Amino acid sequence: MQTASHNYLFVYGTLRTGGRGAHLVSKYGHKKADAKVKGLLYDIGDFPAFIHHEDAIVYGELIQLRPNVTLEEIDEYEGVDKMHPHDGLYRRDKITAVLMNNETVEAWIYVWNQSVKGLKMIENGDYLAYLKLKSAHRLIR
């Protein structure tokens, strides 16, 4: 088992408060603050894909992990393939998160490990806000 070397996890999609995977995060820690990172989000259906990008912002939450936490259950939920890292849906990576008070924190993040070609970009960088908009558009139709 690999123990998290960082004490934080940045979540931006289904693991956020109110997301269908938030229960997994609550096992390992608690929300410290809203935060943002440099990157882009894409809509891949039931969840978003994050990729690193210097010129865009993704909004989410910084989770403070409990001491000696392992992230294997979340790795499995995210489709991380430890035996064949290039084959998994996501890989766990390190990133600098910026809190709303401009404090910076190093955190783990799940990065999309596949091509984004042909995927719809989530332009506002906020998956939960995007879902609300998407839902409202469905109701109008």
Secondary structure by P-SEA (a helix, b strand, c coil): cccccccbbbbcccccccccaaaaaaacccccccccccccccccccbbbbbbbccbbbbbbbbbccccccaaaaaaaacccccccccccbbbbbbbbbccccbbbbbbbbccccccccccccccccaaaaaaaaaaaaaac
